[in-house]
Each structure stands twice: as C-alpha cells, then as structure tokens.
Amino acid sequence: MAAPDDTPLLTPPQRRLVGTALGFAAIVGIFALVIFSLRMLGLVAREFSGVIWPIATAGILALILQPFVRFLEVRLKLRRLSAVIVLYGVVVLAAAGIVLAIAPAVIGQIIDFFNYLPTLWQHVVTWSGQHFPEWLATFRKYSDVPAVKNALAALTAQAQDFATHLMPSLKQAGAGLFGLFGVVASLAIVPVYLFFFLMADSRDPTRRIADHLVFLRPPLRDDVVFLAREFIGIVVAFFRGQLLIGLIMGALLATGFSIAGLRFGLALGIVIGLLNIVPYLGSILGLSIVLPLALLQPEGGLWLVGACLGVFVAVQAIEGWFLTPRIMGQQTGLHPVAIIFAVFFWGEAFGGILGMLLAVPLTAFFVTAWRLVRKKYFSADAPAAADV
C-alpha cells in the first residue's frame, strides 16, 4: 500500500499570497459595507428628516439642560416636575427678553439685506468692469462659445430651481404652505419631546443599554456601552460648547460690524456667529458676504474692508485662544484639517446640514472607537479571541 502524500497543497509563498488576497478582499468588503451603510443612513436621514429633526433637537437640548434640572432639584429642593416647569419659565422669559430687545432690528436688517442683493450685484458688475475690464471682456468673449453657454444655462437653471425650493412661486403656494405648516409643526413638537426627555431621570442615559444587549458577551457588551457613553458625552460637550461660542462670537461680530459702519452689520454678525455651530461655516460664508458688501456699499471702501477684516481676525483670535480652550477644551482632539474634511464628508453622506452639524461628534466617536478596537483587539497585549 502506497504511503500517503504529505506534500502540502500550497507552498509557503503561495499561502502568503492567498492570505494577502483574502485580507485585501476583506478590507474591500468592509469598505463597501461602510459606504453602503452610510448611503442608507443618508437616504433615511433625507427621507425622514421631518421626523428626525424634532426628536434629535429635543434629545440634544435635554442632554444639555439636564444639569440645570438637577441643580434646581438639589439646591432648591424641587420635585423634577417643578424643576422642569421652572426651567421652562426661565428659558421662555430669557428668550422673550432677547426677542423683544433685538429681534425687530435683526429681522428688519435681514429683510433689507435680501432686498439689497440685486443692487449689490449691480455694484459688483459695475466695479468689476471698471477695475478688471480685461476679465470682463474675456468673459463676454467666451460666453458665446456653445459649451460655455450651455454650462452657464445649466448653472442658471439649477440656481432658479434652488430658488424655487427656497421661495415657492404662486403655482407652488399650496405646497409651500404645506411645507411651512410642516416646519411650524416640527418646531412646535420640540418642546413636547423636550419636556418628556427632561422628566426622565437621565443622570446616565446609557445605564440600561446593557440590559438590552444580553446576547453579547460581557466584554463586548461593555465596549458597546462605553462607546455609547463616549458618543453621548462628545455630543453634549460639542453642542453645549459650540452654542455658547456661537452666541458669543455673534455678539462680538455684530458689535464690531456695527461700530465699523457695515450695512446690516447687526444681523450679519449674529447670523455668522450662529452659523459657526458648524465649524468654519460661518467664517467662510461671512467673509464671502461681508467683504464685498463693505467694499461696494455707498459709504464703504478699502478702509471698511480692512476694518471688517480686522473684526473677523480679532474675533477668530478670541475664539481660538480663549473661548474654545476654556469652553470646549480638548473634547474632540481633532485637527482643523480633519474637522473641515469631516464637515464636507458627513454633509455629503447625510445630504446637507444634518450631516454638517453632526460631523465633529461623529468623527470624534469613530476616532474613539478605532482607538478602542486597536488597543483591545490589535495590540500585542490584546486578549485572546476566546476571552473576548
């Protein structure tokens, strides 16, 4: 009887090649799964944004306001219902005072700004023709080329379509009113959600997660609870800090622009400051609006451009050197380039402003998750698979 052949099926180099190929295929599969999941999440976020926005807003506000409710319970010895009612009263009175103090001027300036936009565009065209005639001549020369003309027509059509979504025409008045009703209804339901969230005793919102994950092994269950707790902490720290920073920056910008003599300075400063809740968004949009307006308004010029630029630089310095280190600390630990990339990435993944708002918390969460996985499962002292 012939002896069995002990020759291995694959030689060591072939095994290494097959292992490399399988590892590469696994990496490609993981990336494909991640991209597919992000696409599905973005589709869900866009399709059900009217449902997601109110409950997400109320949830974030509840996490931010919970310490104030506990303060009223401990210091004033109030029941939770009484503490929530007192907090609602304080917030309503403060909001009413702010609205009565600055809302008429801000709303008036916003309306005047939109009415002024056609005049501003005419000033831009006239100023460009006076100072850069060769560029204007080049534009007019190539604007007759069919390819350029088609591209401009497509851009114009997209702009008009965007405008019709923002300001529905009379033919779309019914849909516009329905959309407006939906927005009002969404805003009205936020306080209701917020009330019930605040009524819940949520010193640790993640304390019951482990009870619903009994199908996981204890170490993995602990990791999931840890990541959930970290994500909630990042969201609370980020939005609490960014809201406070945005309000302070808005007040500083509005004051600086008004003193410098910028037209619509009060409204632009407040709006730009609040837009900085999305990192760098307010600064980028603000510079693109404020500088041309300062240059081309009737009493403006280069001196006003310099003054507004100085206000921007001063406020950004205060924000970078004082506000963010004192208020935010190192909660995210992300590089500015990573933050800018995250804003555009998550904005594209979730289809707009929702992704941009959640960009920093989501990125910080995934960085934290990767550090945990790398330390616990890929490091040299990681526990054996059987122990996990």
VOGU-3710 file (C-alpha; in Angstrom, 3 decimals, decimal comma):
1> maapddtpll> 0,000/0,000/0,000  1,426/3,400/-1,049  2,365/5,852/1,701  0,134/8,949/1,932  1,486/12,046/0,275  2,386/14,621/2,953  3,105/17,369/0,421  1,123/20,489/1,393  -1,443/21,792/-1,025  0,190/25,238/-1,160
11> tppqrrlvgt> 3,779/26,253/-0,717  4,592/28,918/1,918  4,845/31,722/-0,695  1,503/30,635/-2,159  -0,094/30,632/1,304  1,216/34,137/1,941  -0,187/35,241/-1,420  -3,591/33,697/-0,706  -3,623/35,219/2,791  -2,769/38,647/1,393
21> algfaaivgi> -5,501/38,327/-1,245  -8,081/37,270/1,342  -7,056/40,118/3,659  -7,321/42,623/0,802  -10,737/41,217/-0,161  -11,874/41,528/3,449  -10,730/45,167/3,591  -12,535/45,943/0,321  -15,660/44,226/1,637  -15,542/46,224/4,871
31> falvifslrm> -15,176/49,493/2,977  -18,033/48,545/0,663  -20,214/47,703/3,663  -19,343/51,017/5,334  -20,111/53,013/2,170  -23,394/51,135/1,680  -24,354/51,758/5,324  -23,572/55,468/5,019  -25,640/55,680/1,847  -28,569/54,013/3,555
41> lglvarefsg> -28,255/56,263/6,613  -28,127/59,310/4,361  -31,209/58,151/2,472  -33,098/57,557/5,728  -31,975/60,952/7,081  -33,215/62,732/3,947  -36,494/60,837/3,659  -37,443/61,144/7,324  -35,777/64,441/8,173  -39,103/65,923/9,282
51> viwpiatagi> -39,357/63,214/11,943  -35,668/63,045/12,872  -35,022/66,779/13,295  -37,507/67,475/16,136  -36,620/64,431/18,222  -32,869/64,882/17,659  -33,080/68,560/18,592  -35,087/67,790/21,708  -32,716/64,987/22,687  -29,627/67,180/22,387
61> lalilqpfvr> -31,301/70,027/24,260  -32,357/67,607/27,001  -28,804/66,349/27,428  -27,546/69,937/27,609  -30,239/71,107/30,057  -30,227/68,084/32,388  -27,548/69,615/34,684  -29,740/72,691/35,206  -32,713/70,497/36,142  -30,577/68,584/38,646
71> flevrlklrr> -29,281/71,898/40,036  -32,843/73,075/40,684  -33,693/69,731/42,282  -30,675/69,736/44,608  -30,336/73,421/45,509  -33,991/74,451/45,615  -35,279/71,053/46,785  -37,826/70,907/43,950  -39,523/67,881/42,513  -38,489/67,047/38,961
81> lsavivlygv> -41,797/68,296/37,507  -41,463/71,611/39,344  -37,806/71,913/38,294  -38,699/71,365/34,630  -41,509/73,921/34,826  -39,204/76,482/36,467  -36,561/75,853/33,783  -39,152/76,298/31,036  -40,262/79,574/32,613  -36,713/80,914/32,869
91> vvlaaagivl> -35,922/79,949/29,266  -39,171/81,474/27,949  -38,606/84,737/29,834  -34,987/84,976/28,687  -35,924/84,205/25,075  -38,772/86,744/25,176  -36,433/89,408/26,537  -33,858/88,774/23,834  -36,503/88,712/21,110  -38,084/91,965/22,267
101> aiapavigqi> -34,689/93,630/22,570  -33,029/92,768/19,263  -35,494/90,847/17,068  -37,119/93,883/15,368  -33,759/95,333/14,338  -32,328/91,979/13,237  -35,413/90,937/11,243  -35,603/94,362/9,627  -31,952/94,189/8,592  -32,352/90,662/7,202
111> idffnylptl> -35,317/91,753/5,051  -33,449/94,861/3,901  -30,378/92,738/3,079  -32,326/90,423/0,768  -33,946/93,426/-0,892  -30,483/94,947/-1,348  -28,973/91,873/-3,050  -29,942/92,880/-6,662  -28,422/96,334/-6,090  -25,289/94,744/-4,641
121> wqhvvtwsgq> -24,962/92,520/-7,712  -25,198/95,526/-9,992  -22,467/97,227/-7,960  -20,291/94,121/-8,308  -20,720/94,079/-12,103  -20,019/97,813/-12,400  -16,985/97,668/-10,112  -15,584/94,642/-11,972  -15,998/96,425/-15,312  -14,152/99,493/-14,015
131> hfpewlatfr> -11,234/97,701/-12,329  -10,895/94,490/-14,335  -12,110/95,267/-17,861  -9,903/92,587/-19,436  -11,522/89,880/-17,304  -14,979/91,141/-18,214  -14,029/91,245/-21,895  -12,690/87,675/-21,684  -15,887/86,520/-20,012  -18,041/88,167/-22,671
141> kysdvpavkn> -15,849/86,682/-25,414  -16,106/83,115/-24,221  -19,701/83,374/-23,037  -20,745/82,983/-26,696  -18,984/79,612/-27,003  -21,704/76,899/-27,111  -20,111/74,734/-24,394  -19,695/77,690/-22,027  -23,190/78,943/-22,850  -24,682/75,521/-22,099
151> alaaltaqaq> -22,768/75,311/-18,814  -23,970/78,784/-17,774  -27,527/77,892/-18,751  -27,332/74,731/-16,632  -25,981/76,685/-13,663  -28,726/79,283/-14,080  -31,382/76,572/-14,215  -30,009/74,975/-11,057  -29,961/78,336/-9,292  -33,539/79,010/-10,319
161> dfathlmpsl> -34,563/75,541/-9,162  -32,850/76,169/-5,828  -34,652/79,494/-5,539  -37,999/77,885/-6,228  -37,350/75,483/-3,366  -36,499/78,345/-1,038  -39,241/80,723/-2,173  -42,111/78,827/-3,821  -43,922/80,583/-6,638  -47,636/81,208/-6,662
171> kqagaglfgl> -48,203/77,969/-8,532  -46,500/76,132/-5,691  -48,197/78,120/-2,955  -50,155/75,121/-1,726  -47,020/73,000/-1,416  -45,171/75,915/0,119  -47,864/76,435/2,714  -47,851/72,721/3,457  -44,075/72,813/3,882  -44,382/75,856/6,118
181> fgvvaslaiv> -47,021/74,055/8,168  -44,654/71,093/8,499  -41,844/73,344/9,723  -44,127/75,041/12,254  -45,434/71,668/13,428  -41,875/70,362/13,815  -40,872/73,397/15,854  -43,990/73,112/17,995  -43,363/69,458/18,858  -39,795/70,066/20,060
191> pvylffflma> -40,866/71,487/23,471  -43,171/68,488/23,943  -40,374/65,997/23,258  -38,036/68,069/25,422  -40,466/68,048/28,361  -40,696/64,239/28,425  -36,929/63,844/27,952  -36,269/66,193/30,876  -38,790/64,369/33,035  -36,800/61,166/32,657
201> dsrdptrria> -34,097/60,686/35,267  -31,155/60,558/32,883  -28,072/61,020/35,019  -26,634/58,233/32,879  -28,666/57,690/29,678  -26,648/54,555/28,894  -27,226/52,710/32,151  -29,933/50,451/30,671  -28,231/49,671/27,369  -26,506/46,601/28,814
211> dhlvflrppl> -29,886/45,142/29,778  -30,875/45,071/26,088  -27,604/43,512/24,902  -27,724/40,225/26,791  -26,957/38,350/23,553  -23,416/39,827/23,570  -20,532/38,538/25,623  -19,801/40,711/28,675  -16,511/42,224/27,349  -18,103/43,170/24,015
221> rddvvflare> -21,202/44,447/25,819  -19,001/46,661/27,982  -17,322/48,043/24,854  -20,690/48,926/23,294  -21,841/50,671/26,475  -18,528/52,519/26,707  -18,795/53,749/23,104  -22,415/54,830/23,605  -21,426/56,740/26,743  -18,487/58,355/24,918
231> figivvaffr> -20,676/59,383/21,972  -23,282/60,995/24,221  -20,542/62,811/26,121  -19,000/64,107/22,893  -22,386/65,277/21,558  -23,243/67,103/24,794  -19,811/68,736/25,104  -19,718/69,738/21,442  -23,182/71,272/21,128  -23,103/72,905/24,550
241> gqlliglimg> -19,738/74,451/23,758  -20,497/75,385/20,150  -23,807/77,029/21,040  -22,148/79,169/23,698  -19,202/80,000/21,437  -21,556/80,827/18,536  -23,613/83,205/20,692  -20,506/84,992/21,995  -18,989/85,247/18,511  -22,288/86,551/17,124
251> allatgfsia> -22,434/89,276/19,775  -18,787/90,267/19,163  -19,147/90,294/15,365  -22,414/92,249/15,489  -20,855/94,835/17,803  -17,699/95,140/15,717  -19,504/95,417/12,373  -21,949/97,993/13,745  -19,137/100,137/15,160  -17,229/99,897/11,862
261> glrfglalgi> -20,303/101,108/9,974  -21,052/97,976/7,941  -24,531/97,971/6,487  -26,709/95,221/8,023  -23,844/94,637/10,480  -26,063/93,643/13,416  -27,938/90,919/11,547  -24,896/89,638/9,658  -22,804/89,408/12,817  -25,425/87,413/14,728
271> vigllnivpy> -26,156/85,072/11,801  -22,461/84,471/11,082  -21,791/83,756/14,746  -24,632/81,242/14,990  -23,536/79,553/11,753  -20,232/78,779/13,464  -22,085/75,997/15,273  -20,907/74,159/12,144  -17,122/74,696/12,430  -15,751/77,264/9,947
281> lgsilglsiv> -19,055/77,536/8,052  -19,918/80,962/9,462  -16,427/82,332/8,858  -16,283/81,156/5,234  -19,757/82,435/4,344  -19,236/85,579/6,384  -16,055/86,601/4,578  -17,641/85,943/1,175  -20,573/88,252/2,043  -19,144/90,897/4,365
291> lplallqpeg> -16,031/91,872/2,380  -17,821/92,601/-0,956  -20,564/94,431/0,938  -18,003/96,557/2,813  -16,178/97,372/-0,408  -19,224/98,278/-2,510  -21,693/99,889/-0,114  -22,078/103,658/-0,795  -20,023/104,843/2,171  -17,641/101,863/2,103
301> glwlvgaclg> -14,282/101,180/0,501  -10,956/99,600/1,275  -10,852/101,171/4,724  -14,153/99,474/5,659  -12,899/96,187/4,205  -9,858/96,483/6,436  -11,994/97,326/9,463  -14,333/94,331/8,899  -11,364/92,046/8,260  -9,837/93,289/11,499
311> vfvavqaieg> -13,058/92,462/13,336  -13,000/88,951/11,853  -9,365/88,412/12,815  -9,912/89,726/16,353  -12,998/87,558/16,945  -11,310/84,477/15,488  -8,301/85,094/17,735  -10,561/85,380/20,784  -12,373/82,212/19,750  -9,189/80,229/19,067
321> wfltprimgq> -7,090/81,380/22,017  -9,693/81,914/24,710  -13,228/80,665/24,021  -12,529/77,208/22,588  -9,767/76,244/25,095  -11,874/77,461/28,057  -15,279/76,180/26,913  -14,519/73,181/24,703  -11,093/72,159/25,978  -9,782/69,130/24,102
331> qtglhpvaii> -13,128/67,360/23,881  -12,708/66,281/20,259  -8,939/66,283/19,807  -9,355/66,687/16,036  -7,011/68,631/13,793  -8,606/71,620/11,980  -7,982/69,935/8,609  -9,764/66,815/9,880  -12,689/68,965/11,056  -13,035/70,689/7,666
341> favffwgeaf> -12,870/67,336/5,848  -15,399/65,833/8,270  -17,854/68,693/7,704  -17,842/68,157/3,933  -17,772/64,347/4,187  -20,703/63,968/6,579  -22,581/66,784/4,852  -22,387/64,790/1,628  -23,132/61,468/3,348  -26,241/62,734/5,145
351> ggilgmllav> -27,337/65,093/2,412  -26,882/68,549/3,910  -26,990/70,447/7,147  -27,781/67,465/9,405  -24,509/65,779/8,486  -22,579/69,035/8,834  -23,968/69,579/12,332  -23,085/66,038/13,407  -19,749/65,941/11,562  -17,466/66,627/14,530
361> pltaffvtaw> -19,275/64,382/17,071  -19,477/61,505/14,574  -15,825/61,817/13,584  -14,681/62,054/17,192  -16,794/58,994/18,002  -15,263/56,913/15,203  -11,770/58,012/16,243  -12,562/56,884/19,804  -13,982/53,574/18,532  -10,909/52,940/16,379
371> rlvrkkyfsa> -8,570/53,637/19,313  -10,528/51,213/21,487  -10,534/48,486/18,831  -6,828/48,972/18,062  -5,838/48,871/21,723  -8,075/45,981/22,756  -8,067/43,733/19,706  -4,991/44,557/17,597  -2,267/45,462/20,059  0,380/43,000/21,217
381> dapaaadv> -1,193/42,663/24,657  -4,755/42,222/23,323  -6,759/39,388/24,940  -7,137/36,129/23,123  -10,165/35,631/20,896  -11,533/33,030/23,222  -11,539/35,522/26,086  -13,414/38,123/24,032
//
